Amino acid sequence: MYYSTYQSPLGEIALTANDHGLSALAFQTGKSPISFAGLSQDNSKFTEVIEQLSEYFSGTRKHFDIPLAPTGTAFQKKVWQALTEIPCGETKSYGWIAKSINNEKAVRAVGTANGANPIALIVPCHRVIGSNGKLTGYAGGLALKAKLLMHEGAQFKP
C-alpha cells in the first residue's frame, strides 16, 4: 500500500493505493482522516490521480477516469458504483440510489454504505442529499459538502 497527499483549494487530501488502483481519498480535516501508518510514500503512484484532481478543482474535469480499488462488501460496492453514475452538477437522494440498485427498501442501508465510501470526491458521495433537497451528513463536514456542490454548480437547500 502506498500513500501521497494533495493540497486542494479546500484543504489537504490524503490518497492511498494498492497495485490495483486508488483505495482511499479523504479530506484530512474531516471526521475520517487517513492514517499513513504502515504505508509507503510514493508520489509516482498518484500522478494521474493528482492531475485529475487538479483538473476537477480548476473546473475543466467533470468525470474521473482512474482505476479504483475500494475495500467493502458487495452491497457497498454496488452503492459506490451507483454513486459514480451521478453526473457532476447534479444531486440525487438516498431513495434514488436504492432504486438504481434495484433495492427500493434499502434506503437506510444505502445511507450507511454511502457514509462508508472510502474514496470521497471521486466516488461522489457528496452528491447525495436528502429527498427534501437539504444537505445530509458528510465525513468532511457539511460546510465542505456545500463547497463541493457549489463548485460543481449543483442545486441544494442550505
Secondary structure as GFF3:
##gff-version 3
##sequence-region A 1 158
A	DSSP	beta_strand	2	8	.	.	.	ID=ss1
A	DSSP	beta_strand	11	18	.	.	.	ID=ss2
A	DSSP	beta_strand	21	27	.	.	.	ID=ss3
A	DSSP	beta_strand	40	41	.	.	.	ID=ss4
A	DSSP	three_ten_helix	43	46	.	.	.	ID=ss5
A	DSSP	alpha_helix	47	58	.	.	.	ID=ss6
A	DSSP	alpha_helix	74	83	.	.	.	ID=ss7
A	DSSP	beta_strand	92	93	.	.	.	ID=ss8
A	DSSP	alpha_helix	94	100	.	.	.	ID=ss9
A	DSSP	alpha_helix	107	115	.	.	.	ID=ss10
A	DSSP	three_ten_helix	125	127	.	.	.	ID=ss11
A	DSSP	beta_strand	128	129	.	.	.	ID=ss12
A	DSSP	alpha_helix	142	152	.	.	.	ID=ss13
###
